[in-house]
């Protein structure tokens, strides 16, 4: 018997003889981690019983094996197959060590196969190295997630001390490591900004400027010295920079797009380009990007300490890797949940742009004020997102003046904040130019 097979046999022995053993190894080991298919079969039956709340012993496991795969059960004569493994251990003293050894050997086998497969592709003359690097990153990320065991339980006192220390630092330094201000003062006044570990969803109808709002937030955060990763699945790099040049250099966006820049424009753009060199703002313009690739890029930037905020424009353009019999809604749900998990794992805010339902403009009522159910694929988004707000242009909905003050709303946009998991909802106003390339604050407000 090989050394790693002894470790596998020892785990099975402990699981079948000591009731508490399965509780310890279940979060760590999966059946496919066992190298021998017969031991993997026995372990899968034990896991199946544990998931049903039943005890795993020789009799119950044998019955469960028969239920799961009668042919395999007959081929190995049920749990009698264990007699050939010379199982002698009847205690859990080294169970954790055995389980870690089983997992270690499994990961090494997977890595060997992974790099062997990549080598074969690398030897192919027509292979794109960029595609191969992307494939390697995604597979390694998936493998890293397999390695990760859920976080252990923490005693309330330890958590309390951590929170107290955070508040002490906030009081002493005047900074807040929990959140990032967007620079849209009215929005920050209502919500407090974008919080670490939270998924914020910004929704809007086509042409209402949701990308402009997100870009404005990204620029403000970068100008404050924070690192921003902006994934633009809708616009090219040229389109993105032309919008920024138009807005921040004061150039007419349509003229820049159609006629190009004149000499005066170029002077302003060159000065602005020098300022852009200093900004910690990073763009990815991969069309049809996948959530796995986005996660890999973010985690890589985090290791380099170059990602404090993630912005994704937008949800419905992310590649949907649907499994068999999976609906589009379910695929969207997986993407949203994966991005929320990313925010929590990396302890950073993720700002995700989303479309609204087409029929949201046809609802009864003159003002067509946005509601949560106007979100496209709203069910999962409503449930998972920590904050949801809508970009709303009053003038487009027939509102020319403020109904209370009578003030003109011609160049005013509103962010209708409809969900804040740990705060208040409300409306935040801002101003924009005619081409939606420049956003500014509506009025001076008291900072939170």
Number of C-alpha atoms within 10 A of each C-alpha: 8 6 9 18 18 17 20 23 24 23 29 23 24 24 28 22 17 15 12 14 20 24 12 14 19 17 11 18 22 16 18 15 20 22 17 13 13 18 22 18 22 23 27 19 24 27 25 16 18 15 11 8 9 12 19 25 18 17 11 16 24 19 16 21 23 18 12 14 12 13 12 15 22 11 10 12 13 22 19 12 14 17 9 7 16 12 15 11 16 14 15 19 10 13 22 15 13 20 21 15 18 24 23 14 16 18 17 11 13 13 15 11 12 15 12 12 11 14 12 9 15 14 9 9 7 8 11 12 11 9 10 15 12 16 15 15 18 20 17 15 19 13 15 11 10 14 14 10 10 8 6 6 6 8 8 8 9 9 10 11 11 11 11 11 11 14 17 12 13 14 11 8 9 10 11 13 12 16 18 21 21 21 19 23 24 26 25 19 16 18 22 18 21 23 22 19 20 24 28 26 27 27 30 23 21 11 10 17 21 24 25 21 24 20 21 21 21 26 21 17 22 21 17 15 14 18 22 25 24 22 22 23 21 18 15 14 13 9 12 17 13 18 23 22 24 23 21 14 19 15 22 18 21 12 12 16 13 8 9 12 17 11 8 9 17 15 13 15 21 13 11 15 14 10 11 15 9 11 17 20 21 16 13 16 17 17 15 14 17 18 20 21 18 21 19 20 19 23 18 15 17 15 10 9 10 18 24 24 26 23 22 25 24 21 20 16 16 21 18 18 15 13 9 6 7 10 11 13 14 16 16 22 19 17 22 22 18 15 25 22 17 23 24 16 11 17 16 23 26 27 28 23 22 25 22 22 16 12 9 17 17 9 12 8 8 11 14 15 16 23 16 18 14 21 25 21 19 17 13 18 23 17 11 19 22 20 25 27 26 28 22 24 23 20 16 12 13 11 15 16 15 11 9 6 7 9 10 13 17 17 16 21 23 20 25 22 23 18 21 17 13 9 11 13 18 16 15 22 21 19 19 20 15 11 14 20 24 21 21 16 17 18 12 8 11 9 11 12
